Amino acid sequence: MAAELAKRPVAIDTAPPIEIEEADEGQAGALFLALDTQWNWASTGMVQGNGGYGVRTGLKYEVIAPTAAAMAIAVDRQLLIDLRGMEAEALRTFAERAR
């Protein structure tokens, strides 16, 4: 899965892709990768180390269900828990790289 992520273009910033643990593979991992351009951003008013003028604040939750439906993935409690875990890890990684 990390190899797939590394091949994807980076949206908005130039940060290298984050690593996804092997345990995250499966439907939640595939959905997370499909949502890679669907981040909410907050403006900071200054240029950040990530090459942009803001920071990611989390996934756009309104696009999860339609994206999952297009991929024939059922959205259930466990899928959302898994996505939130991946989102939290990604946000930690992005924050570390912005320092």
C-alpha positions as CSV (number, residue, x, y, z in Angstrom):
1,M,0.0,0.0,0.0
2,A,2.8,2.4,0.8
3,A,4.1,1.9,-2.8
4,E,0.7,2.8,-4.2
5,L,0.7,6.0,-2.1
6,A,4.2,6.9,-3.2
7,K,3.1,6.8,-6.9
8,R,0.1,9.2,-6.3
9,P,0.6,12.9,-7.1
10,V,0.8,15.2,-4.0
11,A,-2.1,17.7,-3.9
12,I,-1.5,21.4,-3.0
13,D,1.8,20.9,-1.2
14,T,5.1,19.2,-2.0
15,A,5.3,17.0,1.1
16,P,6.3,13.4,0.4
17,P,3.6,10.8,0.9
18,I,2.9,9.4,4.3
19,E,3.5,5.8,5.1
20,I,0.4,3.6,5.9
21,E,0.9,0.6,8.2
22,E,0.3,-2.8,6.7
23,A,-2.6,-3.3,9.1
24,D,-4.4,-0.4,7.4
25,E,-4.7,-2.3,4.1
26,G,-8.1,-3.3,2.9
27,Q,-11.2,-1.3,2.2
28,A,-10.4,1.5,4.7
29,G,-6.9,1.8,3.3
30,A,-8.2,1.9,-0.3
31,L,-10.8,4.5,0.6
32,F,-8.2,6.6,2.5
33,L,-6.0,6.6,-0.6
34,A,-9.0,7.6,-2.8
35,L,-9.6,10.6,-0.4
36,D,-6.1,11.9,-0.8
37,T,-7.2,15.2,-2.3
38,Q,-10.1,15.7,0.0
39,W,-8.6,17.6,3.0
40,N,-9.9,20.7,4.8
41,W,-7.2,23.4,5.0
42,A,-6.9,26.3,7.4
43,S,-5.0,29.4,6.3
44,T,-2.1,30.5,8.5
45,G,-1.4,33.7,6.7
46,M,2.2,32.8,6.1
47,V,4.2,30.4,3.9
48,Q,4.7,27.0,5.7
49,G,7.4,24.5,5.3
50,N,5.0,22.4,3.2
51,G,5.1,24.9,0.4
52,G,1.7,26.4,1.0
53,Y,-0.2,29.0,3.0
54,G,-2.0,26.6,5.3
55,V,-2.3,23.4,7.2
56,R,-4.5,20.4,6.8
57,T,-7.2,20.2,9.6
58,G,-8.8,16.9,8.6
59,L,-10.6,15.0,5.9
60,K,-13.8,16.4,4.3
61,Y,-16.3,14.0,5.9
62,E,-19.0,14.9,3.5
63,V,-17.2,13.2,0.6
64,I,-16.6,9.9,2.4
65,A,-20.0,8.3,1.7
66,P,-20.2,9.2,-2.0
67,T,-16.6,8.1,-2.5
68,A,-17.2,4.8,-0.7
69,A,-20.3,4.2,-2.7
70,A,-18.5,4.8,-6.0
71,M,-16.0,2.2,-4.8
72,A,-18.7,-0.3,-3.7
73,I,-17.5,0.0,-0.1
74,A,-20.0,-0.1,2.7
75,V,-19.6,2.6,5.3
76,D,-20.0,1.2,8.8
77,R,-18.7,2.0,12.3
78,Q,-15.4,0.1,11.9
79,L,-14.6,1.7,8.6
80,L,-15.0,5.2,10.1
81,I,-12.9,4.2,13.1
82,D,-10.2,3.0,10.7
83,L,-10.4,6.1,8.6
84,R,-10.2,8.4,11.7
85,G,-7.1,6.5,12.8
86,M,-5.4,7.0,9.4
87,E,-6.5,10.6,9.3
88,A,-5.0,11.2,12.8
89,E,-1.7,9.6,11.8
90,A,-1.6,11.6,8.6
91,L,-2.2,14.8,10.5
92,R,0.6,14.0,12.9
93,T,2.9,13.3,10.0
94,F,2.0,16.5,8.2
95,A,2.5,18.6,11.4
96,E,5.9,17.1,12.0
97,R,7.0,17.8,8.4
98,A,5.8,21.4,8.6
99,R,8.2,22.2,11.5
